[in-house]
Amino acid sequence: MTPSTTNATAFVVSNGDTVCVRPRYPLYPYQRQVLSDIIHALSTPERRAVAHLPTGAGKTRIAAHAACYLLNRTDTDKSLVIWLAATEELCEQAAEELSKAWENLGLRDIRVHRHWGNRSLDLKHLSSGFLVTGLAKLRSVASGQDSLPHLANNTAAVVFDEAHQAVAATYSYVTEQLCSGRPPLLGLTATPGRTANRTDADYRLAEMFNHRKISIDPRGHDSPVTYLIQNRYLADPRFVPISFDSKNVIPDPQPGLDYSPDDLDVLGGNGRRTVTIVELAEDAAARHPRTIVFCPTVESAVVCNDLLLARGVSSNVVTANTPRDDRRAFVTAFRKESKEPMVLFNYGVLTAGFDAPRTRCVIIARPTTSLVLYSQMAGRAMRGPRSGGNARAEIMTVADTNLPGFGSVTDAFTNWEDLWSNQ
């Protein structure tokens, strides 16, 4: 979430001798509080913490401020702040935000190094600036080479976006290698856990960050989410369960696991369910300027898009298989300020690193046992009016009979409180 700014510094003259100077990269009051707490936590001997904010509250912007602060403290050729993220969208968002932040907050010239997707760097020759890297790409490139020790020797700080993924075996290895010299480690997440039932992975996540969690002071409200909604930073969500009996027998996943691709294929291939999703999307388009639909499979997303287009509603579909240029074009069209309502169907993408302030409705049509995933999907419509979003949002969840689900962003936010000291 980004405070409103102008492209240039604005000067407002008052009373003749008093000049108000507006910053180019400001933070809201609650964001300044979180930033202050982050800096304090990373200055302690433990030097590790997770910043826990609801989706839409501005984690990336706050972390960019923190990253600039940490890089400004070093004034040598060996000073890298490494930003780790799992998806190309998150990497792109971070690189753009860090560039904007340093332009306004930096004390010297630096480079922003991009290392994800088709972008490749010789990591053994990097020693300073910001390195934004995809986790899978870094792990792949570093295997069998001495890239990680070199990076670790030059690391001033590490930021781990979507930090609930940090204890996955392939990612924890990379993180601990980079942190072998004990630089500050900052995690970012809307959900500081991996499972709703608090398994061993949740405890290991809390231990990785020394049980140190930083969040928003709710200022007398019952939770940070309530504070943000009532102060119009987040939209006020209306959760609408859509009961549907698919007649398909789907076994409950094992504890800690989500529904398998085969299970999702069964639901995605259900014709009546597909028609229900299309009807929900058509109804949403009649009432909301922008609607995002999370489908159970790639094939179902494509079919739903074709059916909605046939009904005369403007829509597109984005999946991991969508060519990059098409994907960018569809997302750009969805973000534009056109009056025509638009629906964007997707599977496996747009859960994180995607910002479209006009999104006022989300249809969650893929079942999940993941409180993390559900919170991310619901959060796509949660940007509030103080940041160009909406006063209200509608979250429709296709509640398949006998399949567990969730229905509250607040529940998702508070699920893991007992694992963290919350200092």
C-alpha positions in Angstrom: 0.0 0.0 0.0 1.5 3.3 -1.1 0.7 6.8 0.3 -0.4 9.3 -2.3 2.5 11.3 -3.6 3.3 13.7 -6.5 6.0 13.1 -9.1 8.0 16.0 -7.7 8.5 17.5 -4.3 5.5 19.7 -3.5 6.0 23.0 -1.6 2.9 24.5 0.1 3.6 28.0 1.5 1.6 29.0 4.6 1.8 32.1 6.7 4.5 33.6 4.6 7.5 32.1 6.4 6.3 28.4 6.8 6.9 26.0 4.0 5.5 22.4 4.0 7.8 20.0 2.1 6.2 16.8 1.0 8.4 13.7 0.7 8.5 11.8 -2.5 8.6 8.4 -0.9 6.4 8.7 2.2 5.0 6.1 4.7 1.7 6.1 6.5 1.9 6.5 10.3 1.4 2.8 11.0 4.1 2.0 8.3 6.5 4.3 10.1 5.8 2.5 13.3 6.5 -0.9 11.7 9.7 0.5 10.0 11.0 1.8 13.4 10.4 -1.6 15.0 12.1 -3.4 12.1 15.2 -1.2 12.5 15.3 -1.8 16.2 14.9 -5.6 15.9 17.6 -5.8 13.2 20.0 -3.9 15.5 19.7 -6.4 18.3 22.2 -9.3 18.7 19.8 -11.8 17.1 19.4 -9.5 13.9 16.4 -11.5 12.7 12.7 -10.6 12.5 9.5 -11.1 10.5 7.3 -8.1 9.5 3.8 -9.4 9.6 1.2 -7.2 7.8 -2.1 -8.0 6.1 -2.1 -8.2 2.3 -2.4 -4.7 0.9 -0.8 -3.0 3.9 2.5 -2.1 2.2 5.0 -4.7 3.2 7.2 -4.1 0.1 7.3 -0.4 0.6 8.2 -0.6 4.3 10.9 -3.2 3.5 12.3 -1.0 0.7 12.8 1.7 3.3 14.5 -0.8 5.6 16.7 -2.0 2.8 17.8 1.5 2.0 18.5 2.2 5.6 20.7 -1.0 5.9 22.5 -0.2 2.6 23.1 3.4 3.6 24.9 2.2 6.8 27.5 0.5 4.6 29.9 2.6 2.5 32.2 0.0 1.0 32.4 -1.9 -2.3 31.4 -5.0 -0.4 27.8 -4.3 0.5 24.9 -6.3 -1.0 21.4 -6.3 0.2 19.8 -9.4 -1.2 16.1 -9.7 -1.8 14.7 -13.2 -2.2 11.4 -13.9 -3.8 9.7 -17.0 -5.3 7.9 -15.5 -8.3 8.8 -13.3 -11.2 5.9 -10.9 -10.2 7.3 -10.5 -6.7 10.9 -10.0 -8.1 9.7 -7.3 -10.5 7.7 -5.5 -7.9 10.7 -5.5 -5.5 13.1 -4.3 -8.1 10.8 -1.4 -9.1 10.2 -0.5 -5.4 13.9 -0.6 -4.5 14.8 1.6 -7.4 12.1 4.1 -6.5 13.1 4.0 -2.8 16.9 4.5 -3.4 16.2 7.4 -5.8 14.7 9.2 -2.9 16.5 7.8 0.1 19.9 6.7 -1.1 23.2 8.4 -0.2 25.3 7.3 -3.2 25.1 5.6 -6.6 24.3 1.9 -6.5 23.1 -0.8 -8.9 19.9 -2.9 -8.8 20.8 -6.4 -10.0 18.0 -8.5 -11.5 18.3 -12.3 -11.4 15.1 -14.2 -12.2 13.3 -15.8 -15.1 15.4 -15.2 -18.3 17.6 -12.7 -16.5 21.0 -14.1 -15.6 24.1 -12.6 -13.8 27.6 -13.7 -13.0 26.9 -13.8 -9.2 30.6 -14.2 -8.4 31.3 -10.7 -9.6 28.6 -8.9 -7.5 29.7 -7.1 -4.4 27.4 -4.2 -3.8 24.0 -2.7 -4.4 20.6 -4.5 -4.4 20.4 -8.1 -5.7 16.8 -9.1 -6.4 16.7 -12.8 -7.2 14.3 -15.6 -7.7 14.8 -18.3 -5.1 14.6 -21.3 -7.5 17.0 -19.6 -10.0 19.5 -18.8 -7.2 19.3 -22.3 -5.9 19.8 -23.8 -9.3 22.7 -21.5 -10.3 24.4 -21.8 -7.0 24.4 -25.7 -7.0 27.9 -27.0 -7.3 29.4 -23.6 -7.6 31.0 -21.1 -5.1 28.4 -18.4 -5.8 26.7 -18.6 -2.4 29.9 -18.2 -0.4 30.9 -15.2 -2.5 27.5 -13.6 -2.0 27.6 -14.4 1.7 30.9 -12.7 2.1 29.5 -9.5 0.6 26.0 -9.6 2.1 25.0 -6.6 4.2 21.4 -7.8 4.7 18.8 -10.3 3.4 15.1 -9.7 2.8 12.9 -12.8 2.3 9.6 -12.0 0.7 6.7 -14.3 1.5 8.8 -15.6 4.4 6.4 -18.4 5.3 8.2 -20.3 2.5 11.6 -19.8 4.2 11.8 -23.3 5.9 11.2 -25.2 2.6 14.3 -27.4 2.2 15.5 -25.9 -1.0 15.0 -22.3 0.3 16.3 -22.7 3.8 19.6 -23.9 2.5 20.0 -20.8 0.4 18.9 -18.5 3.2 21.2 -20.0 5.8 24.2 -19.9 3.4 23.6 -16.2 2.7 23.3 -15.5 6.4 26.4 -17.5 7.5 28.1 -14.2 8.3 25.1 -13.2 10.5 23.8 -10.2 8.5 20.3 -8.9 9.4 17.5 -11.1 8.0 14.1 -9.6 7.5 11.1 -11.8 6.5 7.9 -10.4 5.0 4.6 -12.1 5.2 0.8 -11.7 5.7 0.6 -15.2 7.2 3.6 -16.1 9.5 3.0 -19.8 9.3 2.7 -22.6 6.6 -0.3 -24.5 7.8 -3.6 -23.8 9.6 -3.0 -26.6 12.2 0.5 -25.4 13.3 2.8 -28.3 12.3 6.5 -28.7 12.8 7.1 -26.5 9.8 5.4 -23.6 11.6 7.6 -24.0 14.6 10.7 -24.2 12.5 9.7 -21.0 10.7 9.3 -19.1 14.1 12.7 -20.5 15.2 14.4 -19.4 12.0 13.4 -15.8 12.8 14.1 -16.2 16.6 10.3 -15.9 17.3 10.6 -12.2 16.6 7.5 -10.8 14.8 6.8 -7.2 14.1 3.3 -6.0 13.3 1.0 -3.0 13.3 0.0 -1.4 16.7 -3.8 -1.7 16.4 -4.2 1.4 18.5 -7.1 0.1 20.6 -8.7 -2.0 17.9 -9.1 -5.8 18.3 -6.5 -6.5 15.5 -4.3 -4.7 12.9 -6.8 -5.8 10.2 -9.7 -4.1 12.0 -7.5 -0.9 12.5 -6.7 -0.8 8.8 -10.2 -1.3 7.7 -11.8 1.2 10.0 -9.2 3.8 9.0 -9.8 3.1 5.3 -6.3 1.7 4.5 -8.0 -1.6 3.6 -11.3 -2.2 2.0 -14.1 -3.6 4.2 -14.6 -7.2 2.9 -17.9 -8.9 2.6 -17.4 -12.7 2.5 -20.0 -14.6 0.5 -20.0 -18.4 0.6 -21.4 -20.0 -2.5 -22.5 -23.6 -1.6 -22.0 -26.1 -4.3 -22.5 -29.9 -4.3 -20.3 -31.3 -7.1 -21.3 -34.9 -6.4 -17.6 -35.7 -6.7 -15.9 -37.6 -3.9 -12.7 -35.7 -3.0 -10.7 -37.2 -0.1 -9.5 -34.9 2.6 -5.8 -34.1 2.1 -3.2 -35.4 4.6 -2.4 -33.0 7.4 -0.2 -30.2 6.1 -0.9 -30.9 2.5 -3.3 -29.3 0.0 -5.6 -30.8 -2.6 -3.6 -32.7 -5.3 -3.7 -31.7 -9.0 -5.8 -34.8 -9.6 -8.4 -33.6 -7.0 -8.5 -30.2 -8.7 -8.8 -31.8 -12.1 -12.0 -33.5 -10.9 -13.5 -30.2 -9.8 -12.2 -28.3 -12.8 -13.8 -30.8 -15.2 -17.2 -30.6 -13.5 -19.4 -28.8 -16.1 -22.1 -27.6 -13.6 -19.4 -26.1 -11.4 -17.8 -24.4 -14.4 -21.2 -22.8 -15.3 -21.6 -21.7 -11.7 -18.2 -19.9 -11.8 -19.1 -18.2 -15.1 -22.5 -17.0 -13.8 -20.8 -15.7 -10.6 -18.3 -13.8 -12.8 -21.0 -12.4 -15.0 -23.0 -11.2 -12.0 -19.8 -9.7 -10.5 -19.0 -7.8 -13.7 -22.4 -6.2 -13.6 -21.7 -4.8 -10.1 -17.9 -4.3 -9.9 -15.3 -2.6 -12.2 -12.7 -5.4 -11.8 -13.1 -9.0 -10.7 -10.4 -11.7 -10.3 -11.4 -15.4 -10.5 -9.1 -18.1 -9.1 -10.0 -21.3 -10.9 -9.1 -24.9 -9.9 -7.1 -25.7 -13.0 -5.5 -24.1 -16.1 -8.1 -25.8 -18.3 -11.1 -24.6 -16.3 -9.7 -21.0 -16.4 -9.5 -21.1 -20.1 -13.0 -22.6 -20.5 -14.5 -20.1 -18.1 -12.9 -17.2 -20.0 -14.3 -18.5 -23.3 -17.8 -18.9 -21.9 -17.8 -15.5 -20.4 -16.6 -13.8 -23.6 -19.4 -15.6 -25.4 -21.8 -13.9 -23.0 -20.4 -10.5 -24.0 -18.3 -9.7 -20.9 -14.8 -8.4 -21.3 -12.4 -10.9 -19.8 -8.9 -12.5 -20.2 -7.2 -15.5 -18.7 -3.7 -15.7 -17.2 -1.8 -18.9 -16.2 1.8 -20.0 -16.0 1.5 -21.1 -19.6 0.5 -17.6 -20.9 3.3 -16.1 -23.0 5.1 -13.3 -21.2 4.1 -10.5 -23.6 0.4 -11.6 -23.6 0.4 -11.9 -19.8 1.8 -8.3 -19.5 -0.8 -7.0 -22.0 -3.7 -8.7 -20.1 -2.6 -7.4 -16.7 -2.0 -3.9 -18.1 -5.5 -3.8 -19.6 -6.9 -5.0 -16.3 -5.2 -2.2 -14.4 -6.3 0.6 -16.8 -8.9 3.1 -15.7 -11.4 2.1 -18.4 -15.1 2.3 -17.6 -15.8 -1.2 -19.1 -16.0 -3.9 -16.4 -13.4 -6.6 -16.8 -12.8 -10.1 -15.4 -9.5 -11.8 -15.1 -9.5 -15.6 -14.8 -6.3 -17.3 -13.6 -4.8 -20.4 -12.1 -1.6 -20.5 -10.1 -0.7 -16.8 -10.5 -1.8 -13.4 -9.3 -1.8 -14.6 -5.6 1.2 -12.4 -4.8 3.1 -9.5 -6.4 0.0 -8.4 -8.2 -1.5 -5.0 -7.6 -4.7 -3.8 -9.3 -6.3 -1.1 -7.0 -9.7 -1.2 -8.9 -10.2 -4.9 -8.1 -13.4 -4.9 -6.0 -14.4 -8.6 -6.2 -12.5 -11.9 -5.9 -14.1 -15.2 -6.7 -12.2 -18.1 -5.0 -13.3 -21.1 -7.1 -10.4 -23.4 -6.2 -10.6 -25.2 -2.9 -7.6 -25.0 -0.6 -6.7 -26.1 2.9 -3.9 -23.5 2.9 -4.8 -20.5 5.1 -1.8 -18.8 3.5 -3.1 -19.2 -0.1 -6.7 -18.3 0.9 -5.5 -15.1 2.5 -3.4 -14.2 -0.5 -6.3 -14.7 -2.9 -8.8 -12.7 -0.8 -6.2 -10.0 -0.4 -6.3 -9.1 -4.1 -9.4 -6.9 -3.5 -8.4 -5.4 -0.2 -6.7 -2.2 -1.1 -8.6 0.6 0.6 -9.7 4.1 -0.5 -6.8 5.9 1.1 -4.5 4.3 -1.5 -6.7 4.4 -4.6 -8.7 1.3 -3.8 -12.2 0.6 -2.7 -14.2 1.2 0.5 -15.7 -2.3 0.2 -14.7 -5.5 -1.3 -16.6 -8.7 -2.1 -15.0 -12.1 -1.6 -17.0 -14.9 -3.0 -15.9 -18.5 -2.1 -17.2 -21.5 -3.9 -17.8 -23.7 -0.9 -17.8 -27.3 -2.2 -19.9 -29.6 0.1 -17.8 -31.3 2.8 -14.6 -29.5 1.7 -13.0 -27.3 4.4 -12.6 -23.6 3.7 -11.9 -20.2 5.4 -13.9 -17.1 5.6 -12.0 -14.3 7.4 -8.9 -12.3 6.7 -8.7 -11.6 10.4 -8.7 -15.4 11.2 -5.9 -15.9 8.7 -3.9 -13.0 10.2 -4.1 -14.2 13.8 -3.8 -18.0 13.4 -0.1 -18.3 14.5 0.1 -15.8 17.3 1.2 -18.2 19.9 4.4 -19.2 18.0 5.8 -15.6 18.1 6.9 -13.4 20.9 5.3 -10.4 19.0 7.8 -8.0 20.4 
